[in-house]
Amino acid sequence: MNEDEFDDYEREVELALFREYRDIVAQFRYVVETERRFYLANSVDLQRRDAGSDFYFELTMSDVWVWDVYRADRFVKSVRVLTFKDVNVEELSDRELKLPRELALDE
Protein backbone atom coordinates (compact mmCIF):
# COMPACT_ATOMS: atom_id res chain seq x y z
CA MET A 1 0.00 0.00 0.00
CA ASN A 2 1.55 3.31 -1.03
CA GLU A 3 1.20 6.55 0.91
CA ASP A 4 -1.65 7.91 -1.24
CA GLU A 5 -3.67 4.71 -0.79
CA PHE A 6 -3.08 4.85 2.96
CA ASP A 7 -4.21 8.50 3.10
CA ASP A 8 -7.33 7.65 1.09
CA TYR A 9 -8.08 4.75 3.43
CA GLU A 10 -7.70 6.99 6.52
CA ARG A 11 -10.02 9.60 5.02
CA GLU A 12 -12.65 6.99 4.20
CA VAL A 13 -12.50 5.51 7.72
CA GLU A 14 -12.86 8.97 9.31
CA LEU A 15 -15.75 9.80 6.99
CA ALA A 16 -17.49 6.53 7.87
CA LEU A 17 -17.03 7.31 11.58
CA PHE A 18 -18.50 10.79 11.12
CA ARG A 19 -21.48 9.34 9.26
CA GLU A 20 -22.03 6.86 12.08
CA TYR A 21 -21.92 9.73 14.58
CA ARG A 22 -24.40 11.73 12.51
CA ASP A 23 -26.78 8.77 12.37
CA ILE A 24 -26.75 8.00 16.11
CA VAL A 25 -26.24 11.35 17.90
CA ALA A 26 -30.00 11.84 18.39
CA GLN A 27 -30.08 8.73 20.62
CA PHE A 28 -27.92 10.37 23.30
CA ARG A 29 -28.32 13.15 25.91
CA TYR A 30 -24.70 14.20 26.47
CA VAL A 31 -21.53 14.93 24.56
CA VAL A 32 -18.42 14.33 26.67
CA GLU A 33 -14.89 15.31 25.73
CA THR A 34 -11.74 14.29 27.58
CA GLU A 35 -8.12 14.79 26.59
CA ARG A 36 -8.09 11.34 24.97
CA ARG A 37 -11.61 10.61 23.71
CA PHE A 38 -14.96 11.96 22.60
CA TYR A 39 -18.11 10.22 23.84
CA LEU A 40 -21.87 10.31 23.47
CA ALA A 41 -23.69 9.10 26.60
CA ASN A 42 -27.12 8.97 28.18
CA SER A 43 -25.91 9.12 31.78
CA VAL A 44 -22.90 11.07 33.07
CA ASP A 45 -21.53 11.47 36.59
CA LEU A 46 -18.49 13.72 37.06
CA GLN A 47 -16.82 13.87 40.48
CA ARG A 48 -13.79 15.79 41.67
CA ARG A 49 -11.53 13.62 43.83
CA ASP A 50 -8.89 15.11 46.12
CA ALA A 51 -5.50 13.40 46.20
CA GLY A 52 -3.25 15.04 48.77
CA SER A 53 -2.41 18.52 47.48
CA ASP A 54 -3.76 17.67 44.01
CA PHE A 55 -7.06 16.48 42.56
CA TYR A 56 -8.39 14.46 39.64
CA PHE A 57 -11.74 13.85 37.98
CA GLU A 58 -13.64 10.58 38.02
CA LEU A 59 -16.06 10.37 35.13
CA THR A 60 -18.61 7.57 34.95
CA MET A 61 -20.87 7.18 31.92
CA SER A 62 -23.42 4.61 30.84
CA ASP A 63 -25.06 3.79 27.52
CA VAL A 64 -22.04 5.15 25.65
CA TRP A 65 -20.80 5.54 22.09
CA VAL A 66 -17.04 6.11 21.75
CA TRP A 67 -15.53 8.16 18.92
CA ASP A 68 -12.60 5.90 18.11
CA VAL A 69 -11.82 4.83 14.59
CA TYR A 70 -9.88 1.77 15.79
CA ARG A 71 -12.66 0.21 17.92
CA ALA A 72 -14.59 -2.62 16.32
CA ASP A 73 -17.59 -1.96 18.60
CA ARG A 74 -18.11 1.66 19.61
CA PHE A 75 -21.23 1.02 21.72
CA VAL A 76 -20.29 0.39 25.37
CA LYS A 77 -22.50 -0.33 28.39
CA SER A 78 -20.39 1.77 30.78
CA VAL A 79 -17.16 3.74 30.82
CA ARG A 80 -15.07 5.02 33.74
CA VAL A 81 -12.38 7.63 33.15
CA LEU A 82 -9.87 8.98 35.68
CA THR A 83 -8.06 12.13 34.56
CA PHE A 84 -6.07 15.08 35.82
CA LYS A 85 -7.03 16.99 32.67
CA ASP A 86 -10.15 18.98 31.78
CA VAL A 87 -13.44 17.22 31.09
CA ASN A 88 -16.17 18.89 29.06
CA VAL A 89 -19.76 17.67 29.48
CA GLU A 90 -22.54 19.20 27.39
CA GLU A 91 -26.21 18.29 27.43
CA LEU A 92 -27.63 18.13 23.93
CA SER A 93 -30.79 20.04 23.11
CA ASP A 94 -33.20 19.16 20.33
CA ARG A 95 -31.83 22.05 18.29
CA GLU A 96 -28.24 20.79 18.64
CA LEU A 97 -29.18 17.37 17.36
CA LYS A 98 -29.72 18.81 13.90
CA LEU A 99 -26.40 19.16 12.10
CA PRO A 100 -25.50 22.46 10.46
CA ARG A 101 -26.00 22.41 6.69
CA GLU A 102 -22.23 22.42 6.02
CA LEU A 103 -21.83 19.20 8.06
CA ALA A 104 -24.77 17.36 6.53
CA LEU A 105 -23.03 15.11 4.02
CA ASP A 106 -24.81 13.98 0.90
CA GLU A 107 -24.67 10.23 0.59
Secondary structure, 3 states (H helix, E strand, C coil): CCHHHHHHHHHHHHHHHHHHHHHHHHHCCEEEECCCCEEEEEEEEEEEEEECCEEEEEEEEEEEEEECCCCCCCEEEEEEEEECCCCEEEECCCCCCCCCHHHCCCC
